[in-house]
């Protein structure tokens, strides 16, 4: 059992399992349904926050993300896994990596859900106190983290259960491109 009262073997999420890989929209639906099964009043709100695995089965996995401090995921991909996100508390921002157009940042609040395919690169920002559920299908094999190193865009694979860090050089480069127009 964790400080949140949830355990990986918790069977309350069994009804969200699938017999096939899910679409991004189906992931968002499962994230919203999973949110109804979590008692946020029981959460330990100390420390910087964490991501807790709610379930993992052959076709999907669900994570409860608790960020008590500001959290920028940096630009990353999900190695082909689609994702659906549901915001329980606080605010979260999602931004796809785009070139040739202005940055596109979407803001989401409590009760909002959104989804995207497993083929894009994006970053998320979370305000302090944000609580979100993320459902991935298929389960994430790795996370590709993007950053500018020596003037080149680099992708660094990281384990799926290791949070990605910010991409300050890439973000600064995108901001500079926008100012040059």
C-alpha positions as CSV (number, residue, x, y, z in Angstrom):
1,X,0.0,0.0,0.0
2,X,1.2,3.5,-0.7
3,X,0.7,6.8,1.1
4,X,-2.2,7.4,-1.2
5,X,-4.1,4.3,-0.1
6,X,-3.6,2.8,-3.6
7,X,-1.7,-0.3,-4.4
8,X,-0.6,-1.6,-7.8
9,X,-2.6,-4.8,-7.2
10,X,-5.7,-2.8,-6.4
11,X,-8.6,-4.5,-8.3
12,X,-10.9,-1.5,-8.4
13,X,-9.4,-0.6,-11.8
14,X,-10.0,-4.1,-13.4
15,X,-13.1,-2.9,-15.2
16,X,-10.9,-0.5,-17.2
17,X,-8.8,-3.3,-18.8
18,X,-9.1,-3.8,-22.5
19,X,-8.8,-6.9,-24.8
20,X,-7.0,-4.8,-27.5
21,X,-4.9,-1.7,-27.7
22,X,-7.0,1.5,-27.2
23,X,-7.3,4.6,-29.3
24,X,-6.3,7.9,-27.8
25,X,-9.9,8.9,-27.3
26,X,-10.6,5.6,-25.5
27,X,-7.5,6.3,-23.3
28,X,-9.0,9.6,-22.3
29,X,-12.4,7.9,-21.5
30,X,-10.6,5.4,-19.3
31,X,-8.6,8.2,-17.6
32,X,-11.9,10.0,-16.8
33,X,-13.5,6.7,-15.5
34,X,-10.4,6.0,-13.4
35,X,-10.6,9.4,-11.8
36,X,-14.0,8.4,-10.4
37,X,-12.3,5.6,-8.5
38,X,-9.6,7.7,-6.7
39,X,-10.3,9.4,-3.4
40,X,-8.1,12.5,-3.6
41,X,-8.9,13.4,0.0
42,X,-6.7,10.5,1.1
43,X,-3.6,11.8,-0.8
44,X,-0.4,12.7,1.0
45,X,0.3,16.2,-0.3
46,X,3.9,16.5,1.0
47,X,7.1,16.5,-1.0
48,X,7.5,17.3,-4.7
49,X,5.0,14.8,-6.0
50,X,5.2,11.5,-7.8
51,X,3.6,9.3,-10.4
52,X,1.9,6.2,-9.1
53,X,1.1,3.1,-11.3
54,X,-2.6,2.3,-10.9
55,X,-2.6,-0.7,-13.3
56,X,-0.7,-2.3,-16.1
57,X,-2.1,-5.0,-18.3
58,X,-1.1,-6.1,-21.8
59,X,-3.1,-3.4,-23.6
60,X,-3.1,-0.4,-21.2
61,X,-1.7,1.1,-18.1
62,X,-2.9,3.9,-15.8
63,X,-0.9,6.4,-13.8
64,X,-1.9,8.8,-11.1
65,X,0.3,11.9,-11.3
66,X,0.6,14.1,-8.2
67,X,2.6,17.2,-8.6
68,X,2.8,19.3,-5.4
69,X,5.6,21.5,-6.9
70,X,5.6,23.0,-10.5
71,X,6.3,20.2,-13.0
72,X,7.6,20.6,-16.6
73,X,7.9,17.3,-18.3
74,X,10.1,18.7,-21.1
75,X,9.5,17.6,-24.7
76,X,9.1,13.9,-24.9
77,X,7.4,11.1,-26.8
78,X,5.7,7.9,-25.6
79,X,7.4,5.5,-28.1
80,X,4.2,4.8,-30.0
81,X,1.8,4.6,-27.0
82,X,-1.4,6.7,-27.3
83,X,-2.4,8.7,-24.2
84,X,-5.5,10.1,-22.6
85,X,-5.3,12.5,-19.7
86,X,-7.9,13.6,-17.2
87,X,-7.4,16.5,-14.8
88,X,-8.8,15.9,-11.3
89,X,-7.4,19.0,-9.5
90,X,-5.3,22.0,-10.6
91,X,-4.3,23.0,-14.1
92,X,-2.1,21.3,-16.7
93,X,-0.9,22.6,-20.0
94,X,-0.1,20.4,-23.1
95,X,2.0,21.6,-25.9
96,X,2.9,19.7,-29.1
97,X,6.3,20.3,-30.6
98,X,5.6,22.4,-33.7
99,X,7.8,24.3,-36.2
100,X,6.9,27.0,-38.7
101,X,3.9,28.0,-36.7
102,X,3.4,29.7,-33.3
103,X,3.6,27.5,-30.2
104,X,0.3,25.8,-29.4
105,X,-0.3,25.5,-25.7
106,X,-3.7,24.1,-24.5
107,X,-4.8,24.6,-20.9
108,X,-6.9,22.1,-19.0
109,X,-8.6,22.3,-15.6
110,X,-10.6,20.0,-13.3
111,X,-12.9,17.7,-15.2
112,X,-11.2,18.2,-18.5
113,X,-9.9,15.3,-20.5
114,X,-7.7,15.3,-23.7
115,X,-5.8,12.8,-25.8
116,X,-3.2,12.4,-28.4
117,X,-1.7,9.7,-30.6
118,X,1.6,7.9,-29.7
119,X,3.4,9.4,-32.7
120,X,3.9,13.0,-31.6
121,X,6.3,14.9,-29.4
122,X,4.9,17.1,-26.6
123,X,5.5,18.6,-23.2
124,X,3.3,19.2,-20.2
125,X,3.4,21.8,-17.5
126,X,1.6,21.2,-14.2
127,X,0.8,23.9,-11.6
128,X,1.6,23.1,-8.0
129,X,-1.2,20.8,-6.7
130,X,-2.1,19.3,-10.0
131,X,-3.6,15.8,-9.9
132,X,-4.0,14.0,-13.2
133,X,-4.6,10.5,-14.5
134,X,-2.8,9.3,-17.6
135,X,-3.8,6.2,-19.5
136,X,-1.4,4.8,-22.1
137,X,-2.1,2.1,-24.7
138,X,-0.2,0.0,-25.3
139,X,1.8,0.3,-22.1
140,X,4.8,2.6,-22.5
141,X,8.0,0.8,-23.5
142,X,10.2,3.9,-23.1
143,X,9.9,7.7,-23.0
144,X,12.0,9.6,-25.5
145,X,13.3,12.9,-24.0
146,X,14.2,15.7,-26.4
147,X,16.8,18.4,-25.8
148,X,19.2,20.6,-27.8
149,X,22.8,19.5,-27.3
150,X,25.7,21.2,-29.2
151,X,23.1,22.8,-31.5
152,X,21.5,19.4,-32.5
153,X,18.1,18.0,-31.4
154,X,18.8,14.8,-29.5
155,X,16.4,12.1,-28.3
156,X,17.4,10.2,-25.2
157,X,15.4,7.1,-24.3
158,X,14.5,6.8,-20.6
159,X,12.6,4.0,-18.7
160,X,8.8,4.3,-18.7
161,X,8.6,4.8,-15.0
162,X,11.2,7.5,-14.8
163,X,9.8,11.1,-15.1
164,X,11.4,13.1,-17.9
165,X,13.0,16.4,-17.1
166,X,12.6,19.9,-18.6
167,X,14.0,20.8,-22.0
168,X,15.3,24.3,-21.3
169,X,17.5,24.6,-24.4
170,X,14.8,23.3,-26.8
171,X,12.2,25.6,-25.3
172,X,14.5,28.6,-25.5
173,X,15.3,27.8,-29.2
174,X,11.6,27.6,-30.0
175,X,11.0,30.9,-28.2
176,X,13.8,32.5,-30.2
177,X,12.3,31.2,-33.5
178,X,9.0,32.8,-32.6
179,X,10.7,36.2,-31.9
180,X,12.6,36.1,-35.2
181,X,9.4,36.3,-37.3
